[in-house]
Amino acid sequence: MEELAKLIAGLPYELLRGSVHRPVRSIVYHSDRITKDCLFVCIRGGQADGHRFAAKAAAAQAAAILVEEICEYPAQSPMAMIKVPDTREALAMVSHCFFGYPARRMTMIGITGTKGKTTTACMIREILAAAGIRSGYIGTLGIDCGYGMSAGVNTTPESYMIAEALAQMAECGCGAAVLEASSIGLKMQRLCGMVFDIGVFLNFGNDHVGTGEHQDVEEYFRSKAKLFRQCRMGILNAADAKSARMASVSNCESLSFFGPGQEICACHMKRECSGAGLGVSFVVPALCCGRIFLPLAGMFNVENALAAVSVCRQLSLPPAAVRKGLGCVSVPGRMENASVCPDYAIYIDYAHNAMALEGVLQTLREYCPARLICLFGCGGNRPKSRRYEMGETSGRLADFSIVTSDNPRYEDADAIIDDVLTGMHRTDGRYVRITDRREAIAYALRIARPGDIVLLAGKGHETYQEIRGKKYPMDERRILTELSKNER
């Protein structure tokens, strides 16, 4: 329990009603979770506006409400009303205060980029573990407070959930926390209220510009740039065209990696192919630790690895820990080796847009498969342009495409596939459509031949399929195992 005055002390606020000298037992931002003596933060969401529930909060004897505009509720209610310029930012500030500022007790690492955040986060955590440092994680894979991964809702969850998770990490003895800083999370102020020791910029693309995300490329860039206004050190990928501008708009010290003349760079890069799967190896001269093997396919992962190396070098971790950590890294749903037959390879990847799919297909093509088979679908309630682009990309780069369902959400799966095929027909690519994803995977196993590489794209780490607001179990690893057993 904290006094309201303490929670709002760091905010620019105006007390409209009541007193700030009231005890607060909890912080709530969903109207259906309002309880006695809580602080209800009125947020304007996509589905509802929290300001509409002021009377409900008063009836439930909430201690106070944080608002952006004056709200009506009974005059006799002692509930305090506090006006702030931005309730989302205020939610973050009061949440971190409520949990005792847990970010101050750990090394905080934030990662932003159009692609590669999850992979880089996993690399950093493996290196930290090799150096004997326990770490927590918040990102696309979920939330790990130091004792196992739990499912998350968004790559960057609401600020209250972040503060609560960081408190659990600190309690669990984590010395560091690695967070994926999505552009939407930054835009929605979910990462306010804390300072990052290190912020990482990987790359910048145009994928998240459109309905429900960012209105234009400039807004997208400004959202990502927010990270570098709340960190002590920025680590930037010099190979990306936006790196120089990112450095110019940040207000922290920064250093670069990977580009020409950078201290942290790679040489003697080589693709590796063995019974254990596909990978790459390289040398980082600055580490003086010999050749590093990375069990992840694709030269592009060298950039992610160098980002992780740069972070860990700033933390003064030993080169041996860097080499050991990178050598055993595994990223669920990111070029994940899921092979169930020694004759051909199967990889699962989260690629769910044309940019990512093109990168994965080009990467796998570099390993010279007999045939490259791409199984994919497109999510519903997302821009239709993604579907055309993904269809065209697979038709152009794969030897054979299996077009199926992904997360249709509230759209018809077959209608989505029709859109995908509009793009496919712009190419001369061979394909088959199989709406049921499990049946599509079974078909892929039936047609795979020695030397082929089969890519299951779109679901990645997800273990469900979302249809009409309900999530149905669908773990592609489990499906592959079951199907391979049936074949024996």
Legacy VTK file of the C-alpha trace (Angstrom):
# vtk DataFile Version 3.0
C-alpha trace
ASCII
DATASET POLYDATA
POINTS 488 float
0.000 0.000 0.000
1.260 3.475 -0.885
-0.034 6.964 -0.227
-1.536 8.619 -3.289
0.603 11.731 -2.746
3.769 9.668 -3.071
2.598 7.920 -6.247
1.831 11.158 -8.083
4.690 13.245 -6.683
6.656 13.018 -9.944
3.722 13.983 -12.178
2.571 17.361 -13.431
-0.973 17.242 -12.045
-3.972 19.259 -10.964
-6.104 18.100 -8.031
-9.715 18.639 -9.128
-11.495 16.895 -6.264
-10.721 15.190 -2.969
-7.411 14.761 -1.191
-4.065 13.264 -2.231
-3.556 11.959 1.302
-5.288 8.643 0.763
-3.915 5.065 0.857
-3.822 3.195 -2.453
-3.984 -0.605 -2.380
-3.702 -1.244 -6.106
-3.438 0.395 -9.509
-6.083 -0.463 -12.104
-6.562 0.552 -15.733
-9.344 -1.878 -16.747
-12.835 -0.856 -15.637
-13.801 -4.439 -14.803
-10.976 -4.674 -12.246
-11.869 -1.621 -10.168
-11.747 -2.382 -6.433
-11.976 -0.484 -3.163
-9.049 1.875 -2.470
-7.554 1.428 -5.933
-6.131 4.138 -8.161
-8.085 3.917 -11.420
-6.186 5.299 -14.404
-8.566 6.391 -17.174
-7.011 5.369 -20.483
-8.518 5.847 -23.920
-8.245 2.436 -25.552
-9.225 1.010 -28.890
-12.416 -0.505 -27.485
-13.405 1.838 -24.636
-12.559 5.096 -22.892
-11.783 4.726 -19.196
-13.186 8.199 -18.508
-16.667 6.749 -19.000
-16.292 4.636 -15.860
-15.631 7.354 -13.274
-19.020 6.820 -11.623
-18.358 3.082 -11.455
-15.026 3.761 -9.747
-16.723 6.059 -7.229
-19.388 3.449 -6.484
-16.683 0.854 -5.872
-14.990 3.263 -3.420
-11.819 3.718 -5.440
-9.286 5.968 -3.733
-8.744 8.157 -6.793
-8.915 8.434 -10.555
-6.293 9.820 -12.923
-7.909 11.644 -15.844
-7.130 13.809 -18.839
-10.524 15.535 -18.672
-13.094 16.326 -16.001
-15.392 13.382 -15.223
-18.797 13.348 -13.536
-19.541 11.273 -10.440
-21.629 11.820 -7.258
-20.671 14.925 -5.294
-20.721 13.041 -1.993
-18.000 10.614 -3.140
-14.633 11.137 -1.388
-12.809 9.739 -4.419
-10.049 12.090 -5.557
-9.871 13.245 -9.185
-6.423 14.139 -10.497
-5.910 15.607 -13.951
-2.685 14.899 -15.874
-1.625 15.708 -19.448
-1.246 12.042 -20.467
-2.771 9.182 -18.483
-0.695 6.545 -20.317
2.509 8.226 -19.252
1.087 8.709 -15.774
0.204 5.012 -15.527
3.822 4.123 -16.215
5.161 6.605 -13.657
2.836 5.598 -10.814
3.289 1.865 -11.569
7.065 1.985 -11.221
6.716 4.010 -8.029
4.121 1.564 -6.641
6.502 -1.385 -7.144
9.489 0.434 -5.695
11.297 1.319 -8.921
12.569 -2.219 -9.657
14.390 -1.126 -12.847
16.866 0.735 -10.657
17.975 -2.558 -9.096
18.981 -4.260 -12.364
20.934 -3.597 -15.530
18.264 -2.584 -18.031
18.699 -3.426 -21.723
16.150 -2.323 -24.342
16.159 -3.450 -27.975
14.307 -1.844 -30.868
14.303 -2.617 -34.578
11.916 -3.714 -37.303
13.374 -7.218 -37.163
15.779 -9.155 -34.984
14.654 -7.996 -31.529
13.753 -11.434 -30.207
16.853 -13.130 -31.603
19.171 -10.464 -30.208
17.445 -10.603 -26.823
17.945 -14.382 -26.657
21.615 -13.976 -27.584
22.193 -11.405 -24.854
20.484 -13.596 -22.266
22.578 -16.636 -23.218
25.777 -14.613 -22.875
24.641 -13.235 -19.508
23.873 -16.787 -18.364
27.303 -17.970 -19.504
28.790 -15.172 -17.400
26.767 -16.311 -14.374
24.229 -13.473 -14.482
20.566 -14.315 -14.145
18.314 -12.222 -16.362
14.650 -11.581 -16.973
12.957 -10.979 -20.297
9.900 -9.179 -21.682
9.133 -9.506 -25.378
7.469 -11.369 -28.208
8.053 -14.771 -26.609
6.333 -13.708 -23.390
7.605 -12.755 -19.939
10.339 -14.574 -18.015
10.825 -13.237 -14.502
13.718 -15.591 -13.887
11.903 -18.879 -13.389
10.424 -19.732 -16.795
8.537 -18.163 -19.686
4.875 -17.264 -19.401
2.667 -16.126 -22.246
2.454 -12.446 -23.023
-0.145 -10.371 -24.847
2.031 -7.854 -26.684
5.727 -7.645 -27.510
5.854 -4.663 -25.161
2.990 -5.052 -22.652
1.253 -2.289 -20.730
3.504 -0.301 -18.401
1.874 -1.656 -15.225
2.616 -5.225 -16.336
6.211 -4.251 -17.097
6.705 -2.702 -13.655
5.110 -5.715 -11.962
7.293 -8.142 -13.942
10.460 -6.159 -13.199
9.610 -6.269 -9.492
9.325 -10.060 -9.695
12.652 -10.260 -11.569
14.415 -8.215 -8.909
12.847 -10.363 -6.179
14.008 -13.485 -8.024
17.609 -12.261 -8.029
17.928 -11.184 -11.647
20.898 -8.935 -12.236
19.654 -7.791 -15.636
16.453 -7.430 -17.630
16.239 -7.582 -21.427
13.205 -5.909 -23.005
12.007 -5.768 -26.589
10.949 -2.176 -27.208
8.343 -2.269 -29.963
7.483 0.918 -31.807
3.851 0.613 -30.683
4.952 0.103 -27.078
7.129 3.198 -27.267
4.386 5.200 -28.972
1.869 4.192 -26.292
4.233 5.242 -23.458
4.528 1.702 -22.104
8.252 2.094 -21.429
8.050 5.395 -19.558
9.061 5.620 -15.932
12.463 3.946 -16.178
15.941 4.502 -17.555
17.725 1.903 -19.670
21.406 1.353 -19.121
21.750 0.292 -22.767
19.446 0.809 -25.740
20.008 -1.095 -28.994
18.937 -0.042 -32.497
19.047 -2.922 -34.988
17.383 -1.696 -38.187
14.477 0.209 -39.677
11.919 -0.909 -42.261
8.438 0.194 -43.295
6.427 -2.847 -42.238
4.492 -1.307 -39.348
3.117 1.675 -41.238
-0.606 1.328 -41.828
-3.995 0.803 -40.220
-3.833 0.413 -36.449
-0.079 0.958 -36.242
1.785 4.070 -37.436
0.259 6.663 -39.719
3.489 7.216 -41.664
7.196 6.399 -41.728
8.107 9.552 -39.828
5.865 8.681 -36.895
7.283 5.164 -36.939
10.822 6.523 -36.700
9.958 9.011 -33.946
8.406 6.214 -31.905
11.555 4.096 -32.088
13.721 7.107 -31.303
11.992 7.497 -27.923
14.099 4.657 -26.559
17.264 6.692 -27.024
15.915 9.554 -24.980
15.651 7.350 -21.915
18.863 5.362 -21.947
22.428 6.011 -20.842
24.159 4.336 -23.773
22.882 3.738 -27.291
24.279 0.941 -29.443
23.475 1.450 -33.122
23.838 -0.703 -36.220
26.029 1.460 -38.480
25.017 -0.656 -41.487
21.439 0.672 -41.325
20.639 3.867 -43.215
18.713 5.321 -40.249
21.555 4.828 -37.776
23.106 8.281 -38.198
19.757 10.018 -37.770
18.964 7.896 -34.723
22.231 9.029 -33.161
21.464 12.675 -33.970
18.059 12.675 -32.251
19.146 10.759 -29.153
20.315 12.474 -26.004
22.609 9.699 -24.793
26.144 8.627 -25.546
26.216 6.207 -28.477
28.520 3.787 -30.262
28.113 1.797 -33.456
28.773 -1.762 -34.564
29.067 -3.744 -37.803
29.725 -0.905 -40.253
33.108 -0.138 -41.863
35.706 1.047 -39.376
33.720 -0.045 -36.307
35.552 -1.729 -33.444
32.903 -4.434 -33.147
32.842 -6.068 -36.554
33.022 -9.583 -38.006
35.350 -11.195 -40.494
35.966 -14.650 -41.963
32.209 -15.294 -42.028
31.185 -18.743 -43.206
27.962 -20.689 -43.608
27.947 -23.949 -41.671
25.900 -27.047 -42.472
26.083 -30.169 -40.354
23.956 -32.924 -38.886
23.015 -30.503 -36.124
21.494 -28.093 -38.625
22.349 -24.874 -40.384
24.433 -22.101 -38.883
27.169 -19.534 -39.400
30.632 -18.950 -37.982
32.723 -15.799 -37.799
35.540 -14.025 -35.995
35.257 -10.813 -33.953
38.827 -9.446 -33.851
38.119 -7.223 -30.842
37.259 -10.253 -28.690
40.384 -12.305 -29.360
38.501 -15.513 -28.580
38.797 -17.397 -31.864
36.043 -18.462 -34.243
32.496 -18.170 -32.938
29.872 -20.682 -34.072
26.271 -19.517 -34.132
23.685 -22.327 -34.505
21.267 -20.071 -36.393
20.939 -20.041 -40.169
21.655 -16.871 -42.092
24.444 -14.364 -42.375
22.032 -11.657 -41.226
22.245 -13.189 -37.757
25.832 -11.999 -37.593
24.439 -8.459 -37.269
22.238 -9.567 -34.383
25.196 -11.336 -32.790
27.376 -8.229 -33.069
24.646 -6.197 -31.368
24.684 -8.717 -28.516
28.501 -8.658 -28.444
28.459 -4.843 -28.238
26.046 -4.905 -25.299
28.032 -7.498 -23.406
31.307 -5.709 -24.092
29.819 -2.584 -22.516
28.972 -4.722 -19.496
32.596 -5.958 -19.363
31.606 -9.607 -19.730
34.476 -12.008 -20.561
34.979 -12.999 -24.222
34.729 -16.670 -23.244
31.176 -16.075 -22.014
30.312 -14.358 -25.295
31.603 -17.283 -27.325
29.917 -19.874 -25.105
26.585 -18.034 -25.001
26.377 -17.503 -28.751
27.379 -21.118 -29.344
24.286 -22.495 -27.617
21.664 -19.884 -28.466
18.237 -21.080 -29.551
15.338 -18.833 -30.479
11.820 -20.326 -30.478
10.158 -19.666 -33.807
13.094 -17.792 -35.292
14.702 -20.021 -37.939
14.070 -22.852 -35.479
15.300 -26.269 -36.539
12.276 -28.582 -36.245
13.449 -31.417 -38.471
11.787 -34.789 -37.876
13.497 -36.683 -40.718
17.230 -36.946 -41.475
16.612 -36.752 -45.228
15.312 -33.173 -45.331
15.285 -30.110 -43.096
12.286 -28.334 -41.560
12.486 -24.836 -40.149
9.850 -22.868 -38.249
9.957 -19.086 -38.466
7.730 -16.228 -37.348
8.025 -14.417 -40.709
4.549 -12.949 -41.156
5.207 -10.143 -43.602
6.907 -9.887 -46.982
10.077 -8.288 -45.654
10.682 -11.043 -43.131
9.601 -13.839 -45.489
11.955 -12.634 -48.201
14.839 -12.573 -45.755
14.167 -16.098 -44.525
13.692 -17.580 -48.005
16.828 -15.915 -49.327
18.752 -17.174 -46.310
17.628 -20.767 -46.756
18.306 -20.585 -50.489
21.947 -19.802 -49.677
22.300 -23.307 -48.210
21.582 -24.787 -51.669
18.577 -27.045 -50.964
17.346 -29.501 -53.593
13.995 -27.681 -53.325
12.802 -24.878 -51.085
9.182 -25.458 -50.001
7.370 -22.585 -48.276
4.214 -23.160 -46.225
2.594 -19.905 -45.089
-0.597 -17.954 -44.541
-1.525 -14.371 -43.616
-3.218 -12.944 -40.553
-6.709 -11.525 -40.681
-7.664 -7.964 -39.706
-4.361 -6.680 -41.038
-3.618 -4.616 -44.185
-4.501 -6.544 -47.355
-1.305 -5.342 -48.978
0.629 -7.762 -46.759
-1.176 -10.673 -48.368
-0.425 -9.646 -51.933
3.198 -8.990 -51.026
3.675 -12.303 -49.209
2.085 -14.249 -52.069
4.354 -12.559 -54.570
7.421 -13.074 -52.377
6.886 -16.795 -51.924
5.973 -17.263 -55.582
9.199 -15.580 -56.590
11.626 -17.159 -54.110
10.295 -20.630 -53.240
10.334 -23.638 -55.547
6.900 -24.616 -54.288
4.405 -22.824 -52.029
1.725 -24.281 -49.799
-0.755 -21.481 -49.075
-2.739 -22.106 -45.913
-4.320 -20.359 -42.927
-2.486 -18.368 -40.255
-4.535 -16.425 -37.674
-7.683 -15.498 -39.637
-9.044 -13.694 -36.576
-12.439 -12.271 -37.616
-11.992 -12.772 -41.359
-12.743 -15.771 -43.555
-9.623 -17.899 -44.028
-10.400 -18.730 -47.654
-10.953 -15.066 -48.498
-7.519 -14.291 -47.061
-5.984 -17.049 -49.192
-7.702 -15.565 -52.253
-5.884 -12.301 -51.541
-2.567 -14.124 -51.102
-3.042 -15.819 -54.462
-3.597 -12.443 -56.103
0.047 -11.762 -55.322
1.120 -15.324 -56.153
-0.374 -14.975 -59.643
1.991 -12.093 -60.354
4.708 -14.756 -60.513
5.060 -18.110 -62.201
5.544 -19.848 -58.861
4.008 -23.292 -58.350
1.637 -23.661 -55.427
-1.204 -25.541 -53.789
-3.857 -24.150 -51.429
-4.847 -26.144 -48.341
-6.876 -24.112 -45.876
-6.469 -26.378 -42.840
-2.955 -25.706 -41.530
-2.459 -29.165 -39.993
-3.437 -30.787 -43.279
-1.069 -28.422 -45.067
1.818 -29.491 -42.820
0.979 -33.163 -43.410
1.048 -32.512 -47.152
4.455 -30.831 -46.872
5.869 -33.909 -45.132
4.417 -36.187 -47.805
6.011 -34.331 -50.703
9.384 -33.544 -49.086
12.328 -35.312 -50.686
15.975 -35.813 -49.697
17.879 -32.528 -49.693
14.763 -30.333 -49.479
14.260 -27.550 -46.971
10.686 -27.013 -45.769
9.836 -23.654 -44.196
6.768 -23.296 -41.974
6.333 -19.535 -41.879
4.072 -17.229 -39.897
3.339 -18.947 -36.591
6.843 -19.182 -35.165
6.733 -19.364 -31.372
2.917 -19.177 -31.254
1.134 -22.286 -30.023
-2.373 -21.327 -31.051
-4.507 -20.288 -34.006
-6.852 -17.342 -33.476
-10.278 -17.744 -35.069
-13.312 -15.553 -34.319
-11.896 -14.269 -31.052
-10.897 -17.696 -29.733
-7.440 -19.223 -29.572
-7.284 -22.876 -30.565
-4.224 -25.011 -29.700
-1.778 -25.266 -32.610
1.854 -25.990 -31.838
3.667 -26.786 -35.067
6.416 -28.651 -33.216
3.850 -30.974 -31.661
2.071 -31.406 -34.993
5.346 -32.348 -36.696
6.136 -34.895 -33.990
2.654 -36.428 -34.177
2.673 -36.600 -37.953
6.139 -38.139 -38.081
5.085 -40.827 -35.606
2.072 -41.660 -37.739
4.380 -42.177 -40.711
6.463 -44.789 -38.910
LINES 1 489
488 0 1 2 3 4 5 6 7 8 9 10 11 12 13 14 15 16 17 18 19 20 21 22 23 24 25 26 27 28 29 30 31 32 33 34 35 36 37 38 39 40 41 42 43 44 45 46 47 48 49 50 51 52 53 54 55 56 57 58 59 60 61 62 63 64 65 66 67 68 69 70 71 72 73 74 75 76 77 78 79 80 81 82 83 84 85 86 87 88 89 90 91 92 93 94 95 96 97 98 99 100 101 102 103 104 105 106 107 108 109 110 111 112 113 114 115 116 117 118 119 120 121 122 123 124 125 126 127 128 129 130 131 132 133 134 135 136 137 138 139 140 141 142 143 144 145 146 147 148 149 150 151 152 153 154 155 156 157 158 159 160 161 162 163 164 165 166 167 168 169 170 171 172 173 174 175 176 177 178 179 180 181 182 183 184 185 186 187 188 189 190 191 192 193 194 195 196 197 198 199 200 201 202 203 204 205 206 207 208 209 210 211 212 213 214 215 216 217 218 219 220 221 222 223 224 225 226 227 228 229 230 231 232 233 234 235 236 237 238 239 240 241 242 243 244 245 246 247 248 249 250 251 252 253 254 255 256 257 258 259 260 261 262 263 264 265 266 267 268 269 270 271 272 273 274 275 276 277 278 279 280 281 282 283 284 285 286 287 288 289 290 291 292 293 294 295 296 297 298 299 300 301 302 303 304 305 306 307 308 309 310 311 312 313 314 315 316 317 318 319 320 321 322 323 324 325 326 327 328 329 330 331 332 333 334 335 336 337 338 339 340 341 342 343 344 345 346 347 348 349 350 351 352 353 354 355 356 357 358 359 360 361 362 363 364 365 366 367 368 369 370 371 372 373 374 375 376 377 378 379 380 381 382 383 384 385 386 387 388 389 390 391 392 393 394 395 396 397 398 399 400 401 402 403 404 405 406 407 408 409 410 411 412 413 414 415 416 417 418 419 420 421 422 423 424 425 426 427 428 429 430 431 432 433 434 435 436 437 438 439 440 441 442 443 444 445 446 447 448 449 450 451 452 453 454 455 456 457 458 459 460 461 462 463 464 465 466 467 468 469 470 471 472 473 474 475 476 477 478 479 480 481 482 483 484 485 486 487
